[in-house]
């Protein structure tokens, strides 16, 4: 039985690491993709994880499989598409470490994941099935992702969701908001950033936004606040943890690290018995893990081990 099964995209992040003497950006090829990032983050912190998705029959796809396996992520649900290429994302980083994305993805392998290709045992023999919104941007991956979430819930698994908005992957903001909102009732645990909160709730206030989301039946909500830390809500219980000051390398993978770290602890808990004190401890642990990731470069290469977070 797995602790966490992550469904969605795995890709190559071409991450800016500096500029040459002419001011032209220089890039490093790093493994990425939010669900894959989360699977690795949780695995490094002691959880048993698996990834479900598709890569191309190319050198990048083989490299991504190797990286996940080296990080003890089960890849039997990671398929190779002989017709399409592995997705590339160009990640530009500004002076504060904040990112902007350009995707080379249409068509690409991750979009071609089909419901019937997902190993059935991974949707019933696991504690948490996780998905994000990037795989909701196009068919057939959208239907496959929603099938995984619905089936997992029917089988008694918890479902976690990260509506990570990437504007360039959608035809319009209206379409993105509609699709991201449609998936909300499927999840038990939600992580949403302060950038996405107003998109889905119409407010920048974490208390009010999380109250609206809780009314949809979502049991536990984390709102990540960048350098300011994180807010959380479970029913009427709310709390927050402050940010941790670090020298920022880049913020790529920070939210995935936060959620992976939180889930690595939550899989050991009974959600109905979580106290405010324990929720605060979990949020603080996740916040520290994310701060370590932001102090380094890349997403998966920057993610901490359990010893680093507990040290």
C-alpha positions in Angstrom: 0.0 0.0 0.0 1.4 3.4 -1.0 1.1 6.5 1.1 0.8 8.8 -1.9 0.1 8.3 -5.6 0.6 11.5 -7.7 -1.2 11.7 -11.1 -0.3 14.2 -13.8 2.7 15.7 -15.5 6.4 15.1 -15.3 8.6 17.3 -17.5 11.9 19.0 -18.1 12.3 22.4 -16.5 14.8 24.5 -18.4 15.6 26.8 -15.5 17.5 30.0 -15.9 20.7 29.9 -13.9 22.2 33.2 -14.9 23.2 35.2 -18.0 26.2 35.3 -20.2 28.4 38.4 -20.9 25.8 39.5 -23.5 22.9 39.3 -21.0 21.5 36.2 -22.7 19.9 33.7 -20.3 21.7 30.5 -19.5 19.6 27.4 -18.6 20.0 24.1 -16.9 17.8 21.1 -17.6 16.1 19.9 -14.4 13.4 17.4 -13.7 10.0 18.9 -12.8 6.3 18.8 -13.1 4.2 19.6 -10.0 2.8 16.0 -9.3 6.2 14.4 -9.9 7.8 17.1 -7.7 5.4 16.3 -4.9 6.0 12.6 -5.1 9.8 13.1 -4.8 9.4 15.7 -2.0 7.3 13.3 0.1 9.5 10.3 -0.7 12.6 12.2 0.5 10.8 12.8 3.7 10.0 9.2 4.3 6.7 8.6 2.5 6.1 5.7 0.1 5.1 7.3 -3.2 4.2 6.4 -6.8 3.8 8.5 -9.9 1.3 8.1 -12.8 1.8 9.9 -16.0 3.4 9.8 -19.5 6.7 10.8 -21.0 8.0 10.6 -24.6 10.3 7.9 -26.0 13.2 10.2 -25.9 16.3 11.0 -23.8 14.4 13.4 -21.5 11.8 10.8 -20.8 14.4 8.2 -19.8 16.2 10.7 -17.6 12.9 11.6 -15.8 12.2 8.0 -15.1 15.7 7.5 -13.7 15.4 10.5 -11.5 12.1 9.4 -10.0 13.4 5.9 -9.4 16.6 7.2 -7.8 14.3 9.1 -5.4 12.4 5.9 -4.5 9.3 6.8 -6.4 7.4 3.8 -7.9 7.2 4.4 -11.7 5.1 1.4 -12.8 2.3 3.8 -13.6 4.7 6.1 -15.6 4.1 5.2 -19.3 6.2 5.9 -22.4 4.4 7.4 -25.4 6.2 6.3 -28.7 4.5 9.1 -30.7 4.9 12.3 -28.7 7.8 14.0 -27.0 8.4 14.8 -23.3 7.1 18.2 -22.3 9.6 21.1 -21.8 9.0 24.2 -19.6 11.3 27.2 -19.8 11.5 28.7 -16.3 12.8 32.3 -16.2 13.8 33.6 -12.8 13.8 37.3 -11.8 16.0 39.0 -9.3 13.8 38.0 -6.3 13.8 34.3 -7.3 10.2 34.5 -8.7 9.4 32.5 -11.8 7.7 32.8 -15.2 6.9 29.8 -17.4 6.8 29.1 -21.1 5.7 25.6 -22.2 6.6 23.5 -25.2 3.8 21.0 -24.9 1.2 20.9 -27.7 1.3 18.1 -28.5 3.2 16.2 -25.9 3.2 12.9 -24.1 1.7 14.0 -20.7 -1.5 15.2 -22.4 -2.1 11.7 -23.8 -2.6 9.9 -20.5 -5.9 7.9 -20.6 -8.0 6.6 -17.8 -7.7 3.0 -18.9 -3.9 3.2 -18.6 -3.9 4.0 -14.9 -3.1 0.9 -12.8 -6.3 0.1 -10.9 -4.5 -1.0 -7.7 -2.8 2.4 -7.3 -6.3 4.0 -7.0 -7.4 1.7 -4.2 -4.2 0.6 -2.4 -3.1 4.0 -1.3 -3.7 6.5 1.5 -3.8 9.7 -0.7 -4.2 10.2 -4.4 -2.9 13.6 -5.5 -3.5 15.7 -8.7 -3.0 19.2 -9.9 -4.6 21.4 -12.5 -2.0 21.3 -15.3 -3.3 17.9 -16.4 -6.8 19.4 -16.5 -5.8 21.7 -19.4 -6.4 19.2 -22.3 -8.0 15.9 -23.2 -7.5 13.0 -22.7 -5.4 13.8 -19.6 -8.2 15.8 -18.1 -10.7 12.9 -18.1 -8.0 10.5 -16.9 -7.1 12.8 -14.0 -10.7 13.3 -12.9 -11.3 9.6 -13.3 -8.4 8.9 -10.9 -9.7 11.3 -8.3 -13.3 10.0 -8.5 -12.2 6.4 -8.4 -9.9 7.0 -5.5 -12.7 8.6 -3.4 -15.0 5.8 -4.2 -12.3 3.4 -3.0 -12.0 5.2 0.3 -8.7 7.0 -0.5 -8.1 10.6 0.5 -7.7 13.0 -2.5 -5.4 16.0 -2.5 -5.4 18.8 -5.1 -3.2 21.7 -6.0 -4.8 24.1 -8.5 -1.5 25.5 -9.8 -2.4 28.0 -12.4 -0.2 28.3 -15.5 -1.8 30.9 -17.7 -0.1 30.0 -21.0 -1.5 26.4 -20.9 -5.1 27.6 -21.0 -7.2 29.2 -23.8 -8.4 31.8 -21.4 -8.5 32.7 -17.7 -12.2 32.0 -17.7 -11.7 28.4 -18.9 -9.0 27.9 -16.4 -11.1 29.1 -13.5 -14.0 27.0 -14.5 -12.0 23.8 -14.8 -10.0 24.4 -11.7 -13.2 25.1 -9.7 -15.0 22.0 -11.1 -12.3 19.8 -9.5 -12.6 21.3 -6.0 -15.5 19.0 -4.8 -13.4 16.0 -5.5 -10.7 16.8 -2.9 -10.3 16.3 0.8 -7.0 18.2 1.2 -6.3 21.4 -0.8 -3.1 23.4 -1.2 -3.6 26.8 -2.9 -1.2 29.7 -3.2 -2.0 33.3 -2.5 -1.8 33.9 -6.3 -4.5 31.4 -7.0 -6.8 32.1 -4.1 -8.4 35.2 -5.6 -8.9 33.4 -8.9 -11.0 30.7 -7.3 -12.6 32.7 -4.4 -12.6 36.4 -5.4 -10.7 37.4 -2.3 -7.1 37.8 -1.2 -8.0 37.2 2.4 -6.9 33.6 3.4 -9.5 33.3 6.2 -12.4 34.3 3.9 -11.1 32.4 0.9 -10.5 29.2 2.8 -14.0 29.6 4.4 -15.5 29.6 1.0 -13.5 26.5 0.0 -14.3 24.7 3.2 -18.0 25.2 2.4 -17.5 23.0 -0.7 -16.7 20.1 1.6 -12.9 20.3 1.5 -11.7 19.1 4.9 -8.2 20.6 5.1 -7.0 23.7 3.3 -3.5 25.2 3.2 -2.9 28.6 1.7 0.7 29.2 1.0 1.8 32.9 1.3 5.3 32.9 -0.1 7.8 34.6 2.2 5.0 35.3 4.7 4.5 31.6 5.5 1.2 29.7 5.4 -2.4 29.8 6.6 -4.5 26.7 7.2 -8.1 25.8 7.9 -9.8 22.6 9.0 -13.5 23.3 9.6 -13.7 26.2 12.0 -10.1 25.6 13.2 -7.6 28.1 11.6 -4.0 29.0 12.1 -0.8 30.1 10.5 2.9 29.8 10.6 5.4 32.6 9.8 7.8 32.6 6.9 11.4 31.6 7.3 14.0 34.0 6.0 16.5 32.5 3.6 18.7 33.6 0.7 16.5 32.7 -2.2 18.0 30.7 -5.0 14.7 30.3 -6.8 11.2 29.5 -5.8 10.7 26.6 -8.3 9.2 23.6 -6.5 8.6 25.4 -3.2 4.8 24.8 -3.2 5.2 21.2 -4.2 7.7 20.7 -1.4 5.4 22.3 1.1 2.5 20.0 0.0 4.6 16.9 -0.3 6.0 17.6 3.2 2.5 18.1 4.7 1.2 15.0 3.1 4.1 12.9 4.3 2.9 13.6 7.8 -0.8 13.6 7.2 -0.7 10.0 5.8 0.1 9.0 9.4 -2.8 10.9 10.9 -6.6 10.5 11.3 -7.9 13.8 9.8 -10.9 13.8 12.0 -8.7 13.8 15.1 -6.2 16.5 14.1 -5.8 19.1 16.8 -4.9 22.8 16.2 -1.5 22.1 17.8 -0.8 19.2 15.5 -2.0 21.1 12.4 0.4 23.9 13.3 3.3 21.4 13.7 2.5 20.0 10.3 2.3 23.4 8.6 5.6 24.4 10.3 7.3 21.3 9.1 6.1 21.8 5.5 7.1 25.5 5.7 10.6 24.6 6.7 10.9 22.1 4.0 9.8 24.6 1.4 12.2 27.2 2.7 15.1 24.9 2.2 14.0 24.3 -1.4 13.8 28.0 -2.1 17.4 28.4 -0.8 18.7 26.3 -3.7 18.2 26.1 -7.4 15.9 23.8 -9.4 12.9 21.9 -8.1 13.6 18.2 -7.5 17.4 18.8 -7.1 16.7 21.4 -4.3 14.3 19.3 -2.2 15.4 18.4 1.3 15.8 15.2 3.1 14.1 14.4 6.4 17.4 14.9 8.3 17.7 18.4 6.8 14.2 19.4 7.8 14.4 18.0 11.3 17.9 19.3 11.9 
